Amino acid sequence: MRHVNIPVFIPHLGCPNQCVFCNQRTISGVREFDPSSVDGFIESALSTVPEDCETQLAFFGGSFTGIDRGLMINLLETANKYIKQGRVKSIRISTRPDYISEEILDILVRYNVTCVELGLQSASDRVLAACRRGHTYEDEVRACSLITAKGLTLGGQMMIGLPGSTEEDEIETARFIVRSGAREARIYPTVVFRDTELCSMAEHGDYKPLTVDEAVRRSTSALKILRDGGVRVLRIGLCSSDNLSSDETYFAGPNAPAIGEMCEGELMYRRILSETETADKSGRLDIRVPAGSMSRAVGYKKGNYLRLKEIFPGGVNIKEDPDVRADDLRVTVTPITLSERTDRICT
């Protein structure tokens, strides 16, 4: 059964401070939040969902468990009404690690919340302090433990390229998300938006945004660790919208709509290199991938194909093969003569 999320954005509600990178009104496109509009919004969204879909309501954007308690319960009651009607399966929320407690989790469970996504931007206290997150790594550890102990699905939202962060910091953050028992994750390369402290830092030379290539490389390293640890990565990069790319909102950084696709291609490229590490590079490289995996093998704008051609001058042939199972690939390097050199991308 296909899964559908209906996102309800509550920008900045419940956030106790302003992180240097954050402007949720820009990211979500929601300038004001009217609680009375939630019911109508859900009804309208449900009218577009096919009957054969499993639907989940998701409260995103702010720190849901930090908002006024009466408003939080009111929103949960509104959402839970649709669960009782059989039109919605469950609820997910996003929040901060320092706004999780036994009492709050008991309330969430009572109203059929099944997934809690935590802002685990970094596992480094040094980076958290530089970003003015207002909590520590120990707060993250404690919150993750409480959530998994309740039997809820834990999701971790990490960021790449934060002030003071290195690729090693991000690798450790991904490892922490795996260790924490998370089953889901999102990876967000840091984008600089206007009306944020990070924008001021970038303007004054105190922060240097990542390039798209740097963001892809570092995000892919985190992606591999999460995947290898059995964590499902729901998204890499922000949702694409005109609002995020306009000069009025976007200042700098890797705000590329296809960054997730680029990371998938980079991950496949690394797998191919690993498979051919000891091979004779003068031979012909033949790659067989499962059906539907051609774009990942060839890479974004044929990037993998072009890079591999430089390594294997004897030719690079990439082809889908129904006998190759999902998430696998077959790589062979065949010695050839000069007259036998070929290059093919077959579907």
Beta strands, then each sheet from edge to edge (+ up, - down):
strand 1: 2-9
strand 2: 53-60
strand 3: 90-95
strand 4: 113-119
strand 5: 153-160
strand 6: 184-189
strand 7: 192-193
strand 8: 232-236
strand 9: 250-252
strand 10: 284-289
strand 11: 316-320
strand 12: 330-334
strand 13: 344-346
sheet 1: 1+ 2+ 3+ 4+ 5+ 6+ 8+
sheet 2: 7+ 9-
sheet 3: 12+ 10- 11- 13-
end
